[in-house]
Amino acid sequence: MYDAQELIPAATLMIAKLREYFNAAVKKPVYVFSTMLDPRMKADVLTNSVLDILNMDKATVIQTFQDTAEGFVGSHYKETEPSPKKDDERRPSISSALFKKKKIKITCLREEVAAYLDSECEEEACVPLTYWKCNSKKFPTLARMAHTYLAASASSTPCERAFGWSAHSRLQPKPIESDVTRVNHLFTELA
């Protein structure tokens, strides 16, 4: 068996490597965008501490979000100007104007992103993919983006196979010892 003092250098190397992986992963936009596409959080997640970790300001993150969303734009935004109203159209009465729900007309991606981020966050019980399915007409580009970013779940399958309760009997002391030795050797080579 190992003495605790013998494991400290390997553990220190593992922690350093995990920090390196974390710092590399957190800079990838997929994690921030997935969180921004969660209608329960939106841009509220962009706190000062998060922006410090990302080493960006809020405007840059939102601009990067919008630039990425451009890859999901379909044919729903026309390049043509809206047709002018005809003079003979009936004007709505005062009462109908009072009770009519004001609809925001979104004509471009910039307006779509702004309307989504400026709207109120949803309740905690909201299911993000259901929200995007229901709001796909209102936010078509962001709904496509959300489908790509949110529909694939992260998997912990390899860890569950190694350390799950059903695999508990497979982890004998000798294989664990050899795994620790291999990891220690690997980190020594990488350092």
Secondary structure, 3 states (H helix, E strand, C coil): CCCHHHHHHHHHHHHHHHHHHHHHHHCCHHHHHHHHCCCCCHHHHCCHHHHHHHCCCHHHHHHHHHHHHHHHCCCCCCCCCCCCCCCCCCCCCHHHHHHCCCCCCCCCHHHHHHHHHHCCCCCCCCCHHHHHHHCCCCCHHHHHHHHHHHCCCCCCHHHHHHHCHHHHHHCCHHHHHHHHHHHHHHHHHHC
